[in-house]
């Protein structure tokens, strides 16, 4: 899928307010997966059409308006699916790295389009890290949940490992669909490539999902899945997904993480959420 005339639709960008290091999330809308439990409005082509230059200018304007830092430590490119237009993504990474001097650039992707040529070009453009989602190891589960095969996704893991580009893998735990047994299969697959691959198990959030395909897993279920994965992998964590992507009720608690979402018309929305998670070594 190619975007028309070098544009991607962008619904909003998100800046961190409470992190010690300034970060920004760039949300590119449109996706090749149709995940039943998807929480992101960016699965559809929503927002304003923007060129890379227009998006970079918007980021610069927002950074100066809402942060006190001259430089951004990290940019996370997410979606939707950012790899739908390879040329747009490569140009965006290159501009973030060279023009804005962003120190660390992360790509969040379903991996379906990450062939070796794409991976190497992204690495050469300045991409520092990939966060790859593996929805399921079982092909029939993956097809039912996303509408697509997981074979290209599994191949993407090997491509990333062989390219020596830093990456980590995440899976959403969905009771009755992707349980601890499925997490263990994914971990076993990853360990065959390298037991040092970083892996995180995150909670399904039915309140944010398009389809209520299952319930929210308990902390005990998450811990069971993490322990199952830890039989094979050395670096396994468990917790929430990236909570900045959806608004949460505001709170006065000082330990809350805070972000500001900026829309194309420069209107803003403050997002506050409680941090959560644990790590098993």
Secondary structure, 3 states (H helix, E strand, C coil): CCCHHHCEEECEEEEECCCCCCEEEEEECCCCCCCCCCCCHHHCCCCEEECHHHHHHHHHHHHHHHCCCCCCCEEEEEECCHHHCHHHHHHHHHHHHHCCCCCEEEEEECCCCCCHHHHHHHHHHCCCEEEEECCCCCHHHHHHHHCCCCHHHHHHHHHHHHHCCEEEEEEEEECCCECHHHHHHHHHHHHHHCCCCEEEEEECCCCCCCCCCCCCCCHHHHHHHHHHHCCCCCEEEEECCCHHHCCCCCCCCCCEEEEEEEECCCCEEEEEEECCEEEEC
